[in-house]
Amino acid sequence: MRASFEAFTAKYGGRVFLVYSVDDEIANSEVIAEIEAEVNKLAIG
């Protein structure tokens, strides 16, 4: 997966995030803040 994530970043300039769901809830909720920060960075850039 690392190679495809790096290829995506090189092609589109954004990061790839994995969101894990357990019992219909986001298990790694800290990723939401990271996604928001990345969207803001890309929108400004």
C-alpha positions as CSV (number, residue, x, y, z in Angstrom):
1,M,0.0,0.0,0.0
2,R,2.9,2.3,0.7
3,A,3.9,2.5,-2.9
4,S,0.4,3.4,-4.1
5,F,0.0,6.0,-1.4
6,E,3.3,7.6,-2.4
7,A,2.2,7.5,-6.0
8,F,-1.1,9.2,-5.1
9,T,0.8,11.9,-3.2
10,A,3.2,12.5,-6.0
11,K,0.4,12.7,-8.6
12,Y,-2.1,14.8,-6.7
13,G,-0.1,16.5,-3.9
14,G,-2.3,15.3,-1.1
15,R,-2.0,12.7,1.6
16,V,-3.8,9.4,1.8
17,F,-5.7,8.7,5.0
18,L,-7.1,5.4,6.4
19,V,-10.3,5.6,8.4
20,Y,-11.1,2.5,10.5
21,S,-14.6,1.7,11.4
22,V,-15.6,-0.5,14.3
23,D,-19.3,-1.1,15.1
24,D,-20.2,1.7,12.7
25,E,-18.0,4.2,14.6
26,I,-14.7,5.7,13.5
27,A,-12.0,3.9,15.6
28,N,-9.2,6.3,14.8
29,S,-11.1,9.5,15.3
30,E,-7.8,11.6,15.5
31,V,-7.6,11.2,11.7
32,I,-10.5,13.6,11.2
33,A,-8.4,16.5,12.4
34,E,-5.6,15.4,10.1
35,I,-8.0,15.2,7.1
36,E,-9.4,18.6,7.9
37,A,-5.9,20.1,8.2
38,E,-4.9,18.6,4.8
39,V,-8.1,19.8,3.1
40,N,-7.4,23.3,4.4
41,K,-3.8,23.2,3.3
42,L,-4.7,22.0,-0.2
43,A,-7.5,24.7,-0.5
44,I,-5.1,27.5,0.4
45,G,-2.2,26.2,-1.6
